[in-house]
Amino acid sequence: MPPARARQPRHQPVQVAGSTVPPGRRQLVEVPVARLPTATSLNLPILVLNGLRPGPKVWLSAVVHGDELNGLEIIRRVVEATRPRRLAGTLLAVPIVNVFGMLTETRYLPDRRDLNRSFPGNPNGSLASRLAHLFMTNVVAACDMGIDLHTGSDHRFNMPQIRGDLEDPATRAMAEAFAAPVSIHSPLRDGSLREACRRRGIPIVVYEGGEAHRFNETAITAGVDGVLRVLDDLGMRTGDVPPADRDTVIVRHTQWVRARRTGILRTTVRAGQLVVRGEALGIIADAIGESRATMKAPFEGVVIGHTRHPLVNRGDALWHLADLDPAATGTAARPPRSRS
């Protein structure tokens, strides 16, 4: 007789926000958030994909800022490419966290608070604090790690990049698997989702790419491929995603170049472009091109973000540069260029 085939361990049902999702199933769970003045109920949509085999529990979140839409499309494509019956572990997809801001096309909530400065929240606090607590309780608490998807804000475009605590081994492993052109070791901000997760010992990376209010295909494609590479690296799925062109470049120092004067900006560089110290980044002048001030790069680096707004005031952030000094990055590698 042939030897008996080893039985594969079977995954268990998962509980999310009071709903039970069996193994191998996909289910939409809607968590009540608030009732609008129109008496309409507002819900937080959580799409649960529970695999047939045991594995990590990972969440994907987007639209924490209501006008940052690329993550919404990234999650849609990731979910479309993921079959629960072929999945190991559980994937929680939350395409719209700030449901209030999404409806009004604004970064903030109706109480004018930034949701990403309101974590971990309070069930008896402000509207933003209540929503933050709801997300932490129903999503973060159910998972082992997460990926939060963002774009640039306030007329800014961001080159695809990962931000996180890269001194944490699990977080760094996620960043390296994602393989964005650059991964930035960035400090925690009070009230951010990253800080709240750090306090709970839950690894999280933040993906930034594109700009608010619109889809950017380059940033979306990079985000989809990166998320799928992380899921592959965790053993949750087996990959049909192309490998990254090269390893991510670890960055430990970035700096915004700010306007020296008020005027009209004519930029000469784009996201992903390498610049050397003293290279012209753009010119600020008056409406007819006089009273010119040339803005220059303070060090060798790559442009990882920039304003798209031509009208600038003195002190405005114009170009975000990542320092490529090997002493700062720990590597002499150069990131691939990325078109804006």
Secondary structure by P-SEA (a helix, b strand, c coil): ccccccccccccccccccccccccbbbbbbbbcccccccbbbbbbbbbbbccbbbbbbbbbccccccccaaaaaaaaaaaacccccccbbbbbbcccaaaaaaaccccccccccccccccccccccaaaaaaaaaaaccccccccbbbbbcccccbbbccccccccccaaaaaaaaaacccbbbbcccccccaaaaaaaacbbbbbbbccccccccaaaaaaaaaaaaaaaaaacccccccccccccbbbbcbbbbbcccccccccccccccccccccccccccccccccbbbbbbbcccccccccccccccccccccbbbbbccccccccccccccccc
